[in-house]
């Protein structure tokens, strides 16, 4: 996994956490759900990168 990919995946997760927190704070369920989705997207991308790395070895 390249450093750029790690940074991007971590940024997706952080962005998602921020959206989720703001959504909870203001009572916006849609924003909260988007935040959770962004976090899942970051996790899935990171898992895919780990699989690619495993096959490179």
Secondary structure as GFF3:
##gff-version 3
##sequence-region A 1 57
A	DSSP	alpha_helix	3	26	.	.	.	ID=ss1
A	DSSP	alpha_helix	29	56	.	.	.	ID=ss2
###
